[in-house]
Each structure stands twice: as C-alpha cells, then as structure tokens.
Amino acid sequence: MLVKEFVDKKAEQLAFYLESYWQDKVAFKEMDRFIWDILEEWSALKNTDKQIYSQKERVFWHVIYQVQFVGGHSLRHDCSIRDQVQLYTHYLNEDSPCPLDVIGMRP
C-alpha cells in the first residue's frame, strides 16, 4: 500500500472518530485505541521513507500527535484546542483550505 492511500483512508476514519467523540457517540478510550491501531498498521507499511510527504499527510500526523498530547478532556473542553483540531479535521475531509502552519511528521 502506498503512503497516500494509507493516509487518505485513515484520515477519513480519524475525522469520523473525532466528530463522533465531540458528539458523545464515541469514548476517548475507543478513539485512542483506533490511533494505536493506525500506528500498528503504519509500522507494517514498507518503503515509507522513500515516498514523499503530502500536506494532507502532515496534517494527519499532526492531528494524531495533538490528540495524544492533549488528551480527551482538553480535546473536548478547551475551545482553542477543539477549534484548531476541528479546522484540521475539516481539511482532512476536504471541506476547507489547507492549514499552512502544520508540520506533522511520520512516526
């Protein structure tokens, strides 16, 4: 699988999990487990270091790190963090322009 295919598929799912979390349809623990599944699947991909980054991939990894770093409480209740992550989620769903200030890196 190519990095682009992986990111496109997982970004859509990640955005779904985040929106569901904000709507109280998914517990943070379930979203956290999903992120760990992403990381496990990522580790199985071959030749990732030879494929170039896209801006979407940078935003994708940034969102994952942000979710893991801030945790469930801040993600839901800190308006600044929530607004920022929602902006990135809209971009991952291709509903908004690309945020240019994001530099997510592959694990």
C-alpha positions in Angstrom: 0.0 0.0 0.0 1.2 3.5 -0.8 1.5 6.2 1.9 -1.0 8.3 0.1 -3.6 5.5 0.1 -3.0 4.8 3.7 -3.3 8.5 4.7 -6.4 9.0 2.6 -8.2 6.1 4.2 -7.1 6.7 7.8 -7.6 10.4 7.6 -11.3 9.9 6.8 -11.7 7.5 9.6 -9.8 9.7 12.1 -12.1 12.6 11.2 -15.1 10.4 11.7 -13.8 9.3 15.2 -13.1 12.9 16.2 -16.5 14.2 15.1 -18.1 11.2 16.9 -16.2 12.0 20.1 -17.3 15.6 20.1 -20.9 14.4 19.7 -20.6 11.9 22.6 -21.0 8.9 20.3 -17.5 7.5 20.9 -15.5 7.4 24.1 -12.0 8.8 24.1 -10.6 5.4 25.0 -12.1 4.0 21.8 -10.6 6.8 19.7 -7.2 6.2 21.5 -7.3 2.5 20.6 -8.1 3.5 17.0 -5.0 5.7 16.9 -2.8 2.9 18.3 -4.2 0.6 15.5 -3.2 3.3 13.0 0.3 3.3 14.3 0.5 -0.5 14.3 -0.7 -0.6 10.7 1.7 2.1 9.7 4.6 0.1 11.1 3.7 -2.7 8.7 4.0 -0.5 5.6 7.1 -0.9 3.5 9.3 1.8 1.9 7.6 4.7 3.7 10.8 6.6 3.9 11.1 6.6 0.1 7.7 8.2 -0.5 7.2 11.9 -0.3 5.1 13.7 2.2 1.9 15.4 1.1 0.4 18.3 3.0 -2.6 16.1 3.9 -0.2 13.6 5.5 1.5 16.3 7.5 -1.9 17.5 8.9 -2.9 13.8 9.5 0.1 13.1 11.7 -0.2 16.4 13.4 -3.8 15.7 14.4 -2.8 12.3 15.8 0.0 13.8 17.8 -2.2 16.6 19.0 -5.0 14.2 20.2 -2.5 12.0 22.0 -0.7 15.0 23.6 -3.7 17.0 24.8 -5.9 14.1 25.9 -9.7 13.7 25.9 -10.6 16.4 28.4 -8.8 19.2 26.7 -9.9 18.0 23.3 -13.5 18.3 24.3 -13.5 21.3 26.7 -10.6 23.6 25.6 -12.2 25.7 23.0 -8.9 26.8 21.4 -7.7 23.2 21.0 -11.0 22.0 19.8 -11.4 24.7 17.2 -7.9 24.1 16.0 -8.4 20.3 15.7 -11.8 20.8 14.1 -10.1 23.1 11.4 -7.7 20.3 10.7 -10.5 17.7 10.6 -12.4 19.8 8.1 -9.3 19.9 5.9 -8.9 16.1 6.2 -12.5 15.8 5.0 -11.6 18.2 2.2 -14.1 20.7 3.4 -11.7 23.6 3.9 -8.4 25.0 2.6 -5.2 23.6 3.7 -3.8 24.9 7.0 -0.3 26.0 6.2 1.1 26.2 9.7 1.1 22.4 10.3 4.2 20.3 10.2 3.3 16.8 11.3 6.0 14.1 11.0 5.8 10.4 10.4 6.4 8.3 13.5 
